[in-house]
Protein backbone atom coordinates (compact mmCIF):
# COMPACT_ATOMS: atom_id res chain seq x y z
CA UNK A 1 0.00 0.00 0.00
CA UNK A 2 1.28 3.44 -0.98
CA UNK A 3 -0.14 6.46 0.86
CA UNK A 4 0.35 10.07 -0.19
CA UNK A 5 0.43 12.60 2.67
CA UNK A 6 -0.08 16.31 2.02
CA UNK A 7 2.56 18.04 4.15
CA UNK A 8 1.84 21.60 2.97
CA UNK A 9 0.85 22.70 6.49
CA UNK A 10 4.27 21.68 7.84
CA UNK A 11 6.25 24.05 5.61
CA UNK A 12 7.69 27.13 7.32
CA UNK A 13 7.05 28.11 10.91
CA UNK A 14 4.79 25.57 12.52
CA UNK A 15 1.84 25.95 14.84
CA UNK A 16 -0.37 23.07 15.98
CA UNK A 17 -1.40 21.51 12.66
CA UNK A 18 2.06 22.06 11.19
CA UNK A 19 3.66 20.11 14.04
CA UNK A 20 1.04 17.38 13.66
CA UNK A 21 1.85 16.96 9.97
CA UNK A 22 5.64 17.11 10.41
CA UNK A 23 5.71 14.57 13.24
CA UNK A 24 3.29 12.24 11.49
CA UNK A 25 5.34 12.38 8.29
CA UNK A 26 8.49 11.51 10.26
CA UNK A 27 6.88 8.66 12.23
CA UNK A 28 4.70 6.93 9.64
CA UNK A 29 7.48 5.15 7.68
CA UNK A 30 8.40 3.08 10.76
CA UNK A 31 4.80 1.85 10.98
CA UNK A 32 4.28 1.19 7.28
CA UNK A 33 4.80 -2.58 7.55
CA UNK A 34 6.05 -2.94 3.99
CA UNK A 35 4.03 0.01 2.70
CA UNK A 36 5.31 3.40 1.61
CA UNK A 37 4.54 7.02 2.44
CA UNK A 38 4.82 9.54 -0.41
CA UNK A 39 5.18 13.16 0.71
CA UNK A 40 3.64 16.05 -1.21
CA UNK A 41 4.51 18.76 -2.26
CA UNK A 42 8.08 18.72 -3.59
CA UNK A 43 10.68 21.17 -2.35
CA UNK A 44 10.05 23.73 -5.12
CA UNK A 45 6.49 24.42 -4.01
CA UNK A 46 7.63 24.52 -0.39
CA UNK A 47 9.99 27.40 -1.24
CA UNK A 48 7.05 29.34 -2.71
CA UNK A 49 5.16 29.01 0.57
CA UNK A 50 8.20 30.04 2.60
CA UNK A 51 8.72 33.19 0.51
CA UNK A 52 5.10 34.25 0.66
CA UNK A 53 5.04 33.77 4.42
CA UNK A 54 1.97 31.55 4.31
CA UNK A 55 1.37 30.39 7.87
CA UNK A 56 3.68 32.97 9.43
CA UNK A 57 2.61 34.89 12.51
CA UNK A 58 1.10 38.34 12.20
CA UNK A 59 3.07 41.26 13.61
CA UNK A 60 0.75 44.19 14.50
CA UNK A 61 3.62 46.67 14.65
CA UNK A 62 4.90 45.72 11.15
CA UNK A 63 1.67 45.02 9.31
CA UNK A 64 1.98 48.13 7.16
CA UNK A 65 5.54 47.52 5.91
CA UNK A 66 6.12 47.11 2.18
CA UNK A 67 7.18 43.46 2.27
CA UNK A 68 4.16 42.55 4.39
CA UNK A 69 1.83 44.26 1.90
CA UNK A 70 3.54 42.55 -1.04
CA UNK A 71 3.26 39.14 0.59
CA UNK A 72 -0.38 39.75 1.51
CA UNK A 73 -1.19 40.67 -2.09
CA UNK A 74 0.60 37.64 -3.49
CA UNK A 75 -1.15 35.39 -0.97
CA UNK A 76 -4.52 36.73 -2.12
CA UNK A 77 -3.59 36.15 -5.76
CA UNK A 78 -2.40 32.63 -4.99
CA UNK A 79 -5.68 31.79 -3.24
CA UNK A 80 -7.70 33.09 -6.18
CA UNK A 81 -5.88 31.34 -9.02
CA UNK A 82 -3.61 28.76 -7.40
CA UNK A 83 -5.99 26.12 -6.03
CA UNK A 84 -6.97 24.65 -9.39
CA UNK A 85 -3.36 24.46 -10.55
CA UNK A 86 -2.30 22.99 -7.21
CA UNK A 87 -5.08 20.39 -7.37
CA UNK A 88 -4.18 19.49 -10.97
CA UNK A 89 -0.54 19.02 -10.05
CA UNK A 90 -1.48 16.96 -6.99
CA UNK A 91 -3.62 14.63 -9.07
CA UNK A 92 -0.74 14.15 -11.52
CA UNK A 93 1.62 13.33 -8.64
CA UNK A 94 -0.84 10.74 -7.30
CA UNK A 95 -1.08 9.08 -10.71
CA UNK A 96 2.69 9.14 -11.26
CA UNK A 97 3.39 7.66 -7.80
CA UNK A 98 0.58 5.08 -8.21
CA UNK A 99 -0.74 5.68 -4.70
CA UNK A 100 -3.55 3.66 -3.16
CA UNK A 101 -4.70 6.15 -0.51
CA UNK A 102 -4.55 9.88 0.21
CA UNK A 103 -4.30 11.39 3.69
CA UNK A 104 -5.26 15.04 3.95
CA UNK A 105 -4.18 16.12 7.46
CA UNK A 106 -5.66 19.62 7.22
CA UNK A 107 -9.45 19.47 6.85
CA UNK A 108 -10.18 19.83 3.13
CA UNK A 109 -8.91 17.16 0.72
CA UNK A 110 -7.88 18.00 -2.81
CA UNK A 111 -9.74 16.27 -5.66
CA UNK A 112 -8.22 12.82 -6.01
CA UNK A 113 -8.91 9.49 -7.70
CA UNK A 114 -8.10 7.32 -4.68
CA UNK A 115 -9.85 7.01 -1.27
CA UNK A 116 -9.14 9.90 1.11
CA UNK A 117 -8.61 9.86 4.87
CA UNK A 118 -9.16 13.35 6.30
CA UNK A 119 -8.02 14.79 9.65
CA UNK A 120 -10.48 17.16 11.32
CA UNK A 121 -8.71 18.90 14.20
CA UNK A 122 -11.72 20.88 15.42
CA UNK A 123 -14.86 22.55 14.10
CA UNK A 124 -14.17 26.08 15.28
CA UNK A 125 -14.38 27.61 11.78
CA UNK A 126 -17.93 26.31 11.51
CA UNK A 127 -19.03 26.92 15.09
CA UNK A 128 -17.20 30.20 15.75
CA UNK A 129 -16.35 31.93 12.47
CA UNK A 130 -15.70 35.14 14.42
CA UNK A 131 -12.46 33.56 15.65
CA UNK A 132 -11.05 33.21 12.14
CA UNK A 133 -9.99 35.46 9.24
CA UNK A 134 -12.65 36.14 6.66
CA UNK A 135 -10.69 34.46 3.88
CA UNK A 136 -10.39 31.25 5.93
CA UNK A 137 -14.11 31.27 6.68
CA UNK A 138 -14.89 31.92 3.01
CA UNK A 139 -12.55 29.08 2.02
CA UNK A 140 -14.37 26.67 4.32
CA UNK A 141 -17.77 27.88 3.13
CA UNK A 142 -16.76 27.19 -0.44
CA UNK A 143 -14.85 23.91 -0.15
CA UNK A 144 -15.52 22.16 3.17
CA UNK A 145 -18.84 20.50 2.26
CA UNK A 146 -17.43 19.05 -0.96
CA UNK A 147 -14.33 17.95 0.95
CA UNK A 148 -16.51 15.97 3.37
CA UNK A 149 -18.07 14.15 0.41
CA UNK A 150 -14.59 13.13 -0.78
CA UNK A 151 -13.56 11.75 2.61
CA UNK A 152 -13.80 7.97 2.98
CA UNK A 153 -12.82 8.10 6.65
CA UNK A 154 -12.12 10.87 9.17
CA UNK A 155 -9.56 11.19 11.94
CA UNK A 156 -10.01 13.44 14.97
CA UNK A 157 -7.45 14.36 17.61
CA UNK A 158 -9.75 13.87 20.60
CA UNK A 159 -12.94 12.05 21.48
CA UNK A 160 -14.52 15.46 22.14
CA UNK A 161 -14.02 16.44 18.49
CA UNK A 162 -15.06 12.98 17.31
CA UNK A 163 -18.42 13.42 19.01
CA UNK A 164 -18.79 16.92 17.53
CA UNK A 165 -18.06 15.57 14.04
CA UNK A 166 -20.62 12.79 14.46
CA UNK A 167 -23.28 15.08 15.92
CA UNK A 168 -22.81 18.26 13.90
CA UNK A 169 -21.68 16.89 10.54
CA UNK A 170 -23.95 13.80 10.69
CA UNK A 171 -21.11 11.44 9.79
CA UNK A 172 -21.71 7.81 10.87
CA UNK A 173 -19.67 6.90 13.98
CA UNK A 174 -17.96 3.99 12.21
CA UNK A 175 -16.38 6.45 9.77
CA UNK A 176 -14.75 8.60 12.45
CA UNK A 177 -11.75 7.49 14.51
CA UNK A 178 -10.06 9.34 17.37
CA UNK A 179 -6.26 9.15 17.14
CA UNK A 180 -4.47 11.30 19.71
CA UNK A 181 -1.43 13.25 18.53
CA UNK A 182 1.91 12.74 20.23
CA UNK A 183 4.46 14.79 22.13
CA UNK A 184 7.84 15.56 20.62
CA UNK A 185 10.49 13.36 22.19
CA UNK A 186 12.66 16.29 23.29
CA UNK A 187 9.93 17.54 25.63
CA UNK A 188 11.03 16.12 28.97
CA UNK A 189 12.36 17.32 32.34
CA UNK A 190 15.71 19.12 32.03
CA UNK A 191 18.39 19.97 34.54
CA UNK A 192 18.30 23.45 36.04
CA UNK A 193 21.69 24.40 34.64
CA UNK A 194 20.62 23.56 31.09
CA UNK A 195 17.37 25.51 31.53
CA UNK A 196 19.12 28.56 32.96
CA UNK A 197 21.68 28.59 30.14
CA UNK A 198 18.94 28.64 27.50
CA UNK A 199 16.88 31.27 29.32
CA UNK A 200 19.90 33.56 29.64
CA UNK A 201 20.68 33.16 25.93
CA UNK A 202 17.09 34.08 25.07
CA UNK A 203 17.11 37.02 27.47
CA UNK A 204 14.28 35.57 29.56
CA UNK A 205 13.78 35.85 33.33
CA UNK A 206 14.75 32.88 35.53
CA UNK A 207 11.16 32.28 36.73
CA UNK A 208 7.77 33.07 35.25
CA UNK A 209 4.24 31.98 34.51
CA UNK A 210 3.83 30.79 30.94
CA UNK A 211 1.43 30.72 28.02
CA UNK A 212 2.42 28.91 24.80
CA UNK A 213 0.54 29.40 21.55
CA UNK A 214 -0.34 31.85 18.81
CA UNK A 215 -2.03 34.96 20.16
CA UNK A 216 -5.52 34.90 18.65
CA UNK A 217 -9.13 35.39 19.80
CA UNK A 218 -9.99 31.83 20.82
CA UNK A 219 -7.00 31.64 23.16
CA UNK A 220 -8.81 34.06 25.51
CA UNK A 221 -5.66 36.03 26.31
CA UNK A 222 -7.32 39.38 26.90
CA UNK A 223 -9.05 37.85 29.94
CA UNK A 224 -5.77 36.27 31.08
CA UNK A 225 -3.87 39.55 30.80
CA UNK A 226 -6.52 41.40 32.76
CA UNK A 227 -6.53 38.71 35.45
CA UNK A 228 -2.74 38.82 35.66
CA UNK A 229 -2.67 42.62 35.86
CA UNK A 230 -5.09 42.39 38.79
CA UNK A 231 -2.48 40.50 40.83
CA UNK A 232 -0.64 42.35 43.59
CA UNK A 233 2.44 44.17 42.35
CA UNK A 234 4.86 42.08 44.42
CA UNK A 235 3.65 38.88 42.75
CA UNK A 236 3.90 40.35 39.27
CA UNK A 237 7.41 41.58 39.99
CA UNK A 238 8.47 38.15 41.18
CA UNK A 239 6.56 36.11 38.57
CA UNK A 240 6.32 37.77 35.14
CA UNK A 241 3.94 36.27 32.59
CA UNK A 242 5.59 35.08 29.38
CA UNK A 243 3.59 34.85 26.16
CA UNK A 244 5.54 32.40 23.97
CA UNK A 245 3.94 32.67 20.55
CA UNK A 246 3.51 35.04 17.65
CA UNK A 247 0.73 37.55 17.07
CA UNK A 248 -2.05 35.83 15.14
CA UNK A 249 -5.11 37.04 13.28
CA UNK A 250 -7.27 39.72 14.96
CA UNK A 251 -4.82 40.08 17.82
CA UNK A 252 -5.00 43.89 17.71
CA UNK A 253 -7.22 44.28 20.84
CA UNK A 254 -4.84 42.03 22.80
CA UNK A 255 -1.83 43.87 21.39
CA UNK A 256 -3.34 47.24 22.31
CA UNK A 257 -4.00 46.15 25.91
CA UNK A 258 -0.56 44.59 26.20
CA UNK A 259 1.13 47.68 24.77
CA UNK A 260 -0.85 50.16 26.88
CA UNK A 261 -0.99 48.29 30.21
CA UNK A 262 0.14 44.70 30.50
CA UNK A 263 3.75 45.07 29.35
CA UNK A 264 4.24 47.65 32.08
CA UNK A 265 2.90 45.18 34.67
CA UNK A 266 5.07 42.16 34.00
CA UNK A 267 3.74 40.59 30.78
CA UNK A 268 6.56 39.72 28.37
CA UNK A 269 5.67 38.91 24.76
CA UNK A 270 8.45 36.56 23.65
CA UNK A 271 7.24 35.78 20.13
CA UNK A 272 7.81 32.52 18.30
CA UNK A 273 10.14 30.19 20.23
CA UNK A 274 12.41 27.92 18.20
CA UNK A 275 11.63 24.24 18.57
CA UNK A 276 15.02 23.46 20.08
CA UNK A 277 14.47 26.07 22.81
CA UNK A 278 10.89 25.17 23.70
CA UNK A 279 11.77 22.36 26.17
CA UNK A 280 13.81 24.76 28.28
CA UNK A 281 11.06 27.41 28.14
CA UNK A 282 8.53 24.84 29.37
CA UNK A 283 10.88 23.62 32.09
CA UNK A 284 11.53 27.17 33.29
CA UNK A 285 7.84 27.96 33.80
CA UNK A 286 6.24 27.81 37.22
CA UNK A 287 2.97 26.81 35.54
CA UNK A 288 1.45 26.77 32.09
CA UNK A 289 -1.75 28.78 31.70
CA UNK A 290 -4.24 27.72 29.02
CA UNK A 291 -7.49 29.74 29.26
CA UNK A 292 -8.77 28.90 25.75
CA UNK A 293 -12.40 29.18 24.77
CA UNK A 294 -12.08 26.06 22.60
CA UNK A 295 -9.42 23.41 21.88
CA UNK A 296 -9.49 20.34 19.69
CA UNK A 297 -6.75 18.74 21.79
CA UNK A 298 -4.59 21.36 23.52
CA UNK A 299 -0.98 20.33 22.97
CA UNK A 300 0.79 22.90 25.23
CA UNK A 301 -0.80 21.59 28.47
CA UNK A 302 0.20 18.00 27.67
CA UNK A 303 3.66 19.13 26.55
CA UNK A 304 4.08 21.01 29.84
CA UNK A 305 3.09 17.88 31.74
CA UNK A 306 5.66 15.88 29.76
CA UNK A 307 8.25 18.33 31.10
CA UNK A 308 7.02 17.76 34.65
CA UNK A 309 5.25 21.11 34.94
CA UNK A 310 2.05 22.35 36.55
CA UNK A 311 -0.95 23.25 34.36
CA UNK A 312 -3.90 25.56 34.90
CA UNK A 313 -6.37 25.14 32.05
CA UNK A 314 -9.90 26.02 31.05
CA UNK A 315 -12.84 23.62 30.95
CA UNK A 316 -13.39 24.31 27.25
CA UNK A 317 -13.27 21.86 24.37
CA UNK A 318 -11.03 18.82 24.72
CA UNK A 319 -8.93 20.17 27.61
CA UNK A 320 -10.96 18.30 30.23
CA UNK A 321 -10.30 15.07 28.31
CA UNK A 322 -6.59 15.53 27.58
CA UNK A 323 -5.21 17.56 30.49
CA UNK A 324 -8.06 17.53 33.00
CA UNK A 325 -7.05 14.55 35.13
CA UNK A 326 -3.87 16.37 36.26
CA UNK A 327 -4.57 20.05 35.60
CA UNK A 328 -6.41 22.62 37.70
CA UNK A 329 -9.48 23.51 35.62
CA UNK A 330 -11.39 26.79 35.51
CA UNK A 331 -14.19 28.21 33.40
CA UNK A 332 -12.68 30.36 30.64
CA UNK A 333 -14.66 33.45 31.68
CA UNK A 334 -13.83 33.24 35.42
CA UNK A 335 -11.45 36.21 35.66
CA UNK A 336 -11.34 36.20 39.46
CA UNK A 337 -10.73 32.45 39.48
CA UNK A 338 -7.81 32.81 37.08
CA UNK A 339 -6.32 35.65 39.12
CA UNK A 340 -6.59 33.59 42.32
CA UNK A 341 -5.17 30.47 40.66
CA UNK A 342 -2.14 32.40 39.40
CA UNK A 343 -1.56 33.83 42.86
CA UNK A 344 -1.89 30.41 44.48
CA UNK A 345 0.40 28.58 42.07
CA UNK A 346 3.01 31.28 42.58
CA UNK A 347 2.85 31.36 46.39
CA UNK A 348 1.59 27.97 47.56
CA UNK A 349 4.51 25.56 47.27
CA UNK A 350 2.46 22.58 48.41
CA UNK A 351 -0.29 23.15 45.87
CA UNK A 352 2.28 23.68 43.10
CA UNK A 353 3.91 20.35 43.93
CA UNK A 354 0.50 18.66 44.03
CA UNK A 355 -0.28 19.93 40.52
CA UNK A 356 2.99 18.39 39.28
CA UNK A 357 2.39 14.99 40.86
CA UNK A 358 1.97 12.27 38.23
CA UNK A 359 2.00 14.63 35.24
CA UNK A 360 4.87 12.89 33.43
CA UNK A 361 3.06 9.56 33.68
CA UNK A 362 -0.17 11.18 32.47
CA UNK A 363 1.59 12.54 29.37
CA UNK A 364 3.55 9.37 28.58
CA UNK A 365 0.89 7.61 26.42
CA UNK A 366 0.86 10.51 23.95
CA UNK A 367 3.62 9.47 21.53
CA UNK A 368 4.01 10.00 17.81
CA UNK A 369 4.89 6.34 17.40
CA UNK A 370 1.48 5.39 18.78
CA UNK A 371 -0.24 8.08 16.71
CA UNK A 372 1.47 6.81 13.54
CA UNK A 373 0.66 3.17 14.35
CA UNK A 374 -3.03 3.93 14.89
CA UNK A 375 -3.12 6.12 11.79
CA UNK A 376 -1.57 3.36 9.68
CA UNK A 377 -4.17 0.93 11.08
CA UNK A 378 -6.84 3.28 9.72
CA UNK A 379 -5.11 3.33 6.33
CA UNK A 380 -5.05 -0.48 6.22
CA UNK A 381 -8.71 -0.74 7.18
CA UNK A 382 -9.85 1.86 4.63
CA UNK A 383 -7.70 0.34 1.89
CA UNK A 384 -9.13 -3.08 2.76
CA UNK A 385 -12.69 -1.82 2.43
CA UNK A 386 -13.50 -1.59 6.16
CA UNK A 387 -13.56 2.21 6.47
CA UNK A 388 -17.29 2.65 6.01
CA UNK A 389 -18.61 -0.43 7.73
CA UNK A 390 -17.29 -0.94 11.25
CA UNK A 391 -15.10 0.68 13.95
CA UNK A 392 -11.39 0.61 13.26
CA UNK A 393 -8.76 -1.01 15.47
CA UNK A 394 -6.59 0.91 17.92
CA UNK A 395 -2.92 0.10 18.38
CA UNK A 396 -1.89 -1.48 21.67
Residue, then its C-alpha position, 0 to 999 in steps of 0.5 A: x500500500x502506498x499512501x500520499x500525505x499532504x505536508x503543505x501545512x508543515x512548511x515554514x514556521x509551525x503551529x499546531x497543525x504544522x507540528x502534527x503533519x511534520x511529526x506524522x510524516x516523520x513517524x509513519x514510515x516506521x509503521x508502514x509494515x512494507x508500505x510506503x509514504x509519499x510526501x507532497x509537495x516537492x521542495x520547489x512548491x515549499x519554497x514558494x510558501x516560505x517566501x510568501x510567508x503563508x502560515x507565518x505569525x502576524x506582527x501588529x507593529x509591522x503590518x503596514x511595511x512594504x514586504x508585508x503588503x507585497x506578501x499579503x497581495x501575493x497570498x490573495x492572488x495565490x488563493x484566487x488562481x492557485x488552487x486549481x493548478x495545485x489540485x491538478x498538479x497533486x492529481x498528476x503526482x498521485x497518478x505518477x506515484x501510483x498511490x492507493x490512498x490519500x491522507x489530507x491532514x488539514x481538513x479539506x482534501x484535494x480532488x483525487x482518484x483514490x480514497x481519502x482519509x481526512x483529519x479534522x482537528x476541530x470545528x471552530x471555523x464552523x461553530x465560531x467563524x468570528x475567531x477566524x480570518x474572513x478568507x479562511x471562513x470563506x474558504x471553508x464555506x466554499x470547499x468544506x462541504x465538498x471535501x466531506x463528500x470526498x472523505x472515505x474516513x475521518x480522523x479526529x485528535x480527541x474524542x470530544x471532536x469525534x463526538x462533535x463531528x458525528x453530531x454536527x456533521x452527521x457522519x456515521x460513527x464507524x467512519x470517524x476514529x479518534x487518534x491522539x497526537x503525540x508529544x515531541x520526544x525532546x519535551x522532557x524534564x531538564x536539569x536546572x543548569x541547562x534551563x538557565x543557560x537557555x533562558x539567559x541566551x534568550x534574554x528571559x527571566x529565571x522564573x515566570x508563569x507561561x502561556x504557549x501558543x499563537x495569540x488569537x481570539x480563541x486563546x482568551x488572552x485578553x481575559x488572562x492579561x486582565x486577570x494577571x494585571x489584577x495580581x498584587x504588584x509584588x507577585x507580578x514583579x516576582x513572577x512575570x507572565x511570558x507569552x511564547x507565541x507570535x501575534x495571530x489574526x485579529x490580535x489587535x485588541x490584545x496587542x493594544x492592551x498589552x502595549x498600553x498596560x500589561x507590558x508595564x505590569x510584568x507581561x513579556x511577549x516573547x514571540x515565536x520560540x524555536x523548537x530546540x528552545x521550547x523544552x527549556x522554556x517549558x521547564x523554566x515555567x512555574x505553571x502553564x496557563x491555558x485559558x482557551x475558549x475552545x481546543x481540539x486537543x490542547x498540545x501545550x498543556x500536555x507538553x508542559x506535563x511531559x516536562x514535569x510542569x504544573x498546568x492551569x487550564x480552562x474547561x473548554x473543548x477537549x482540555x478536560x479530556x486531555x489535560x483535565x485529570x492532572x490540571x487545575x481547571x477553571x471556566x474560561x470566563x472566570x477572571x477572578x478564578x484565574x487571578x486567584x489560581x495564578x496567585x496560588x500557584x506562585x505562592x503555595x509551594x504545596x499546591x504547586x507540587x500537588x499539581x505536578x504529581x503524576x504529570x509525566x506519567x499522564x503525558x507518557x501515552x501521547x507518543x508520535x509512534x502510537x499516533x502513527x501506528x493507529x493512523x496506519x491501522x486506519x489506512x489499512x482498514x480503509x484500503x481493505x474496504x472496512x472504512x465505512x462499515x465498522x469501527x477501526x482497530x486501535x494500536x496497543 
